[in-house]
Amino acid sequence: MSRSVLVTGGGSGIGRALARAFADAGDSVTITGRHPESLAQTDGGRGMACRMADVTDEAQVAALFDSPFDVVIANAGGGGAGKLRSVTLAEWNATLAVNLTGTFLTFREALREMEPGGRLIAMASIASLKGGATIPAYAAAKHGVLGLVRSIALEVAKKGITCNAVCPGFVDTPLAAQAVASVKGRFGMTEDEALAQVVADNPMQRLIAPGEVVAAAVFLASPAASMVNGHALSVSGGEI
Ligand code: NAD
C-alpha cells in the first residue's frame, strides 16, 4: 500500500537516500529543504513533491502539513566540531535550532492529524547515546532529540502511532566528508589518515553507507515494526 512520506533535509546525504528509497518502493514522497536545485536533484524524475521549508521556522514547518502524512522523518540536521570553549552562543543556538527545535516543530505539526499506524522517525545519532569531546552542542542537541522521541512515544502509544530514532555513526555523506576535511586540516594528516581517525571508534573501521541507515528507517516505518516504540536504533557497526 502506498503511503505518504515526508523527509526533511531531503536535498542531500541520508535524506536524499531515504527519499529515493521510499519513492522507489512506490510511496508518495514529499521532500523539504532550503535549496530547490538540491531537492530537484534528489527527485531525479521520480515525481516527488519538493517543498521549501527551513525546519527552524515554525510557520514554514506548519505550512508543510496542509494534508497529513503517514510517515514523517525528521532528518534535517548537522553541526560543526570544536571544543566547548570555542563554541559561540550563535553556534550553540543554531545547532540546537536545526537538530532539536526542528525535530520538535516537525513532529508537533505531524501529529496534529496523523492517523493510527503513523510513523515518526528522527534521524538522531550515536551522539544521542554518547558524548564526544569536540561535539558538545551537537551531542547535547541529539541527546535532546532522543528525550523528545521517548516522550512522544509514550504520548502516542495508545493511538497506534510510533516514534523512534535511528542513531547512525559516521555515514558516508557530505557531513562526514566535512569531518574528514576538518581532521585533515587540524592535524595535517593525509586523506586516508584523517578517514582512519574518523572511523577509529567504529569496530568495523569504515564509514556507514547511506543505504545501511535507510534500511533501519524502512524497517521502523514498516508494519513489521508496529511494536517498536521509543527506541534508539543504533546503526554503528557496534560502536554503541
Ligand atoms: P547533510 O548535510 O548531507 O544533510 C543534512 C540536510 O539537512 C541538508 O540537505 C541540509 O540542507 C538540511 N538542513 C540543514 N539545516 C536545515 C534547516 N534549517 N532547514 C531545512 N533543512 C536543513 O548530512 P547527512 O549526513 O545527510 O545528515 C542527515 C541527518 O543525519 C542529520 O540530522 C545528521 O545530524 C544525521 N546524522 C548524520 C551522520 C553522518 O555521519 N553523516 C551521522 C549521524 C547522524
Residues whose N, C-alpha, C, O or C-beta is under 5 A from the ligand:
A	BS01	NAD	G9 G10 G11 S12 G13 I14 G15 G33 R34 A53 D54 V55 T56 N75 A76 G77 G78 V98 M123 A124 S125 P168 G169 F170 V171 T173 P174 L175 A176
